[in-house]
């Protein structure tokens, strides 16, 4: 047993609600686009199929690496590829399909690919290398994020047991960017709009959290958005809302002025 696995087992023994990590065997796959649909003003859902045998994703905020051409070629004339992290929104082994939602928020290689994707196109995928599994046995759950977090939020809501009390605070640019969030959980969703303020420059998530009356009881909080904002929200939840740091996961899914960033924010 590895040191990290042993630590996770020990933590779960002392706290049965403690999240745990599971490692998966890395594997590269080539998938084919089956369907492309626009689900919001700046969100495209791509359904992939093909080499999915053995695909495993146990955590709602897992990440796979997708590989896109960067517009240049190597010495052999083949396209050079760039890897980007994405949430596997929904895997259906019976249908042999995997859904990936693309937030269209920049002019990078992933956005260019998704905007032009059509059935029959191929896409290389790696991972996930592991899963971070959060139990559902808290009194309630808090999910906070911007549009880059929506695939994970959507997946979590789809997977939560019936009547699980959940509060969602989701930041998007405007009403046309809100997406459907099917669930059997007992969910309150608060959409907050930047209304033209640049992503990463808005404080609407912090202001909304400060104004909400949150449920009583032990809760797990999950935050994903721009890195500096996620860090500030983590501090706010601990200081102002009594969040237990052991039951709080904050991630920077992107960072202003940087590319290909995924920050896990801790003390």
C-alpha positions as CSV (number, residue, x, y, z in Angstrom):
1,X,0.0,0.0,0.0
2,X,1.4,3.4,-0.9
3,X,1.9,6.2,1.7
4,X,-0.9,8.3,0.1
5,X,-3.3,5.4,0.0
6,X,-2.5,4.4,3.6
7,X,-3.1,8.0,4.7
8,X,-6.5,8.1,2.9
9,X,-7.5,4.8,4.5
10,X,-6.4,6.1,8.0
11,X,-8.3,9.3,7.5
12,X,-11.5,7.5,6.4
13,X,-11.3,5.2,9.4
14,X,-11.3,8.2,11.8
15,X,-13.8,10.1,9.7
16,X,-16.1,8.0,7.5
17,X,-17.1,11.1,5.7
18,X,-13.6,12.0,4.7
19,X,-13.0,12.1,0.9
20,X,-10.7,9.5,-0.5
21,X,-8.5,9.2,-3.6
22,X,-8.4,6.3,-6.0
23,X,-5.7,5.8,-8.7
24,X,-6.5,4.5,-12.1
25,X,-4.2,3.0,-14.7
26,X,-3.3,5.7,-17.3
27,X,-4.4,5.0,-20.8
28,X,-4.5,7.0,-24.1
29,X,-7.6,6.5,-26.2
30,X,-8.8,7.8,-29.6
31,X,-12.5,8.7,-29.7
32,X,-15.0,9.7,-32.4
33,X,-17.5,12.6,-32.2
34,X,-21.0,11.2,-32.2
35,X,-23.0,14.4,-31.5
36,X,-22.4,18.1,-31.0
37,X,-25.0,20.4,-29.4
38,X,-25.0,23.9,-28.0
39,X,-26.5,23.8,-24.5
40,X,-26.0,27.5,-23.6
41,X,-24.8,30.7,-25.2
42,X,-21.2,29.8,-24.4
43,X,-21.4,26.0,-23.7
44,X,-21.0,23.2,-26.2
45,X,-21.6,19.5,-25.4
46,X,-19.7,17.0,-27.4
47,X,-20.7,13.3,-27.2
48,X,-17.8,10.9,-27.9
49,X,-17.8,7.2,-28.5
50,X,-15.3,4.5,-29.5
51,X,-12.4,3.2,-27.4
52,X,-14.0,3.5,-24.0
53,X,-13.7,-0.1,-22.7
54,X,-12.5,0.0,-19.1
55,X,-13.0,3.8,-18.8
56,X,-13.3,4.6,-15.1
57,X,-14.3,7.9,-13.5
58,X,-15.5,7.7,-9.9
59,X,-15.4,11.4,-8.9
60,X,-17.6,14.2,-10.1
61,X,-14.7,16.5,-10.5
62,X,-12.4,14.0,-12.2
63,X,-10.3,15.3,-15.1
64,X,-9.3,13.8,-18.4
65,X,-6.7,15.2,-20.7
66,X,-7.9,16.0,-24.2
67,X,-5.4,16.7,-27.0
68,X,-5.9,19.4,-29.6
69,X,-3.7,20.6,-32.6
70,X,-1.9,23.9,-31.8
71,X,-1.7,25.0,-35.4
72,X,1.9,23.9,-35.9
73,X,3.5,20.7,-37.3
74,X,6.5,18.7,-36.2
75,X,9.5,17.6,-38.3
76,X,7.4,14.7,-39.7
77,X,4.6,17.0,-40.8
78,X,2.2,15.8,-38.1
79,X,0.3,18.3,-36.0
80,X,1.8,19.3,-32.7
81,X,-0.8,18.7,-29.9
82,X,-1.6,20.5,-26.7
83,X,-3.3,18.8,-23.7
84,X,-6.1,20.5,-21.7
85,X,-8.0,19.2,-18.7
86,X,-11.8,18.6,-18.9
87,X,-14.4,17.0,-16.7
88,X,-16.0,13.8,-18.0
89,X,-19.6,15.0,-17.7
90,X,-21.3,11.7,-18.2
91,X,-20.1,8.2,-19.1
92,X,-22.6,5.7,-20.3
93,X,-21.0,2.3,-20.8
94,X,-24.3,0.8,-22.1
95,X,-24.3,3.4,-25.0
96,X,-20.5,3.5,-25.2
97,X,-20.6,7.3,-24.9
98,X,-18.8,10.0,-23.0
99,X,-20.0,13.6,-22.8
100,X,-17.6,16.5,-22.5
101,X,-18.9,20.1,-22.0
102,X,-16.8,22.9,-23.4
103,X,-17.1,26.4,-21.9
104,X,-16.4,28.7,-24.8
105,X,-14.5,31.5,-23.0
106,X,-11.3,32.1,-25.0
107,X,-9.7,31.6,-28.4
108,X,-7.5,28.7,-27.4
109,X,-7.1,25.3,-29.2
110,X,-9.9,23.6,-27.2
111,X,-12.4,26.4,-28.0
112,X,-11.4,26.4,-31.7
113,X,-11.8,22.6,-31.9
114,X,-15.2,22.5,-30.1
115,X,-16.6,25.4,-32.2
116,X,-15.8,23.4,-35.4
117,X,-16.4,19.9,-34.1
118,X,-18.8,17.6,-36.1
119,X,-19.8,13.9,-36.1
120,X,-17.0,11.7,-37.4
121,X,-14.1,13.9,-36.0
122,X,-11.6,12.2,-33.8
123,X,-10.1,13.3,-30.5
124,X,-7.4,11.8,-28.3
125,X,-8.1,11.4,-24.6
126,X,-6.0,10.4,-21.6
127,X,-7.0,9.5,-18.1
128,X,-8.5,10.1,-15.7
129,X,-5.4,9.2,-13.7
130,X,-7.4,9.1,-10.5
131,X,-10.6,10.0,-8.7
132,X,-11.4,12.1,-5.6
133,X,-14.5,10.6,-4.1
134,X,-16.6,12.7,-1.9
135,X,-19.2,10.8,0.2
136,X,-22.8,12.0,0.1
137,X,-23.5,11.5,3.8
138,X,-23.3,15.1,5.0
139,X,-26.3,17.1,6.2
140,X,-26.0,19.1,3.0
141,X,-23.7,20.1,0.2
142,X,-22.5,23.4,-1.2
143,X,-21.3,23.7,-4.8
144,X,-19.9,27.0,-6.0
145,X,-18.3,27.9,-9.3
146,X,-18.2,29.8,-12.6
147,X,-19.0,28.3,-16.0
148,X,-15.8,26.2,-16.1
149,X,-17.2,24.4,-13.0
150,X,-20.7,23.7,-14.5
151,X,-19.8,20.3,-16.0
152,X,-18.7,19.1,-12.5
153,X,-21.6,20.7,-10.8
154,X,-24.0,19.2,-13.3
155,X,-22.5,15.8,-12.9
156,X,-22.6,16.0,-9.1
157,X,-26.3,16.9,-9.1
158,X,-27.1,14.1,-11.5
159,X,-25.4,11.6,-9.2
160,X,-26.6,12.7,-5.8
161,X,-29.2,10.5,-4.1
162,X,-32.8,11.6,-4.0
163,X,-33.6,14.4,-1.5
164,X,-30.0,15.2,-0.7
165,X,-30.0,18.8,0.4
166,X,-27.7,20.9,-1.9
167,X,-27.1,24.6,-2.5
168,X,-25.6,25.7,-5.8
169,X,-24.2,29.1,-6.5
170,X,-23.2,29.4,-10.2
171,X,-21.6,32.4,-11.9
172,X,-22.1,33.0,-15.7
173,X,-22.1,36.0,-17.9
174,X,-25.9,36.3,-18.4
175,X,-29.2,34.4,-18.4
176,X,-28.4,32.8,-21.8
177,X,-25.5,31.0,-20.2
178,X,-27.6,29.2,-17.6
179,X,-27.9,25.5,-18.3
180,X,-30.4,22.8,-17.2
181,X,-29.3,20.9,-14.1
182,X,-31.3,17.7,-13.9
183,X,-31.3,16.1,-10.4
184,X,-33.4,14.1,-7.9
185,X,-31.6,15.9,-5.1
186,X,-33.3,18.7,-3.1
187,X,-31.5,21.6,-4.7
188,X,-31.6,25.3,-4.5
189,X,-29.8,27.0,-7.4
190,X,-28.7,30.6,-7.4
191,X,-27.5,31.9,-10.7
192,X,-25.4,35.1,-10.6
193,X,-24.5,37.1,-13.6
194,X,-21.4,39.1,-14.4
195,X,-23.4,41.2,-16.9
196,X,-20.4,42.0,-19.2
197,X,-17.7,42.1,-16.5
198,X,-14.8,40.1,-17.6
199,X,-14.6,36.6,-16.2
200,X,-12.1,36.6,-13.3
201,X,-12.8,40.2,-12.5
202,X,-16.2,39.8,-10.8
203,X,-16.9,39.5,-7.1
204,X,-20.5,38.3,-7.6
205,X,-19.8,34.8,-6.1
206,X,-18.4,36.3,-2.9
207,X,-21.2,38.9,-2.6
208,X,-23.8,36.2,-3.2
209,X,-22.4,33.8,-0.6
210,X,-22.3,36.6,1.9
211,X,-26.0,37.3,1.4
212,X,-27.3,33.8,1.5
213,X,-28.8,32.1,4.5
214,X,-27.2,28.7,4.4
215,X,-28.7,25.5,6.0
216,X,-27.6,24.3,9.4
217,X,-25.6,21.2,9.9
218,X,-22.4,19.6,8.7
219,X,-21.7,20.2,5.0
220,X,-19.2,19.6,2.3
221,X,-18.3,22.6,0.2
222,X,-16.8,22.4,-3.3
223,X,-15.5,25.5,-5.1
224,X,-14.0,25.8,-8.6
225,X,-13.4,29.0,-10.6
226,X,-10.6,31.4,-11.4
227,X,-7.7,30.5,-9.1
228,X,-7.4,33.7,-7.0
229,X,-11.2,33.9,-6.6
230,X,-11.3,30.3,-5.5
231,X,-8.7,31.0,-2.9
232,X,-10.6,34.0,-1.5
233,X,-13.9,32.0,-1.5
234,X,-12.2,29.3,0.5
235,X,-11.1,31.8,3.1
236,X,-14.6,33.3,3.2
237,X,-16.3,29.9,3.7
238,X,-14.0,29.0,6.6
239,X,-14.1,32.5,8.3
240,X,-17.8,33.4,7.7
241,X,-19.7,30.2,7.1
242,X,-18.0,27.8,9.5
243,X,-16.8,25.5,6.7
244,X,-14.6,22.6,8.0
245,X,-11.4,22.8,6.0
246,X,-11.3,19.0,6.0
247,X,-14.7,19.0,4.2
248,X,-13.8,21.7,1.7
249,X,-12.2,21.4,-1.7
250,X,-11.3,24.5,-3.7
251,X,-9.7,24.5,-7.1
252,X,-8.5,27.0,-9.6
253,X,-9.8,25.6,-12.9
254,X,-8.1,28.5,-14.6
255,X,-5.9,31.6,-13.8
256,X,-5.9,35.0,-15.4
257,X,-2.9,35.5,-17.6
258,X,-2.0,31.8,-17.7
259,X,-2.9,28.7,-19.8
260,X,-3.5,25.1,-18.9
261,X,-3.8,25.7,-15.1
262,X,-5.4,23.5,-12.5
263,X,-4.6,24.7,-9.0
264,X,-5.7,22.7,-5.9
265,X,-6.0,25.3,-3.1
266,X,-5.1,24.3,0.4
267,X,-3.7,26.0,3.5
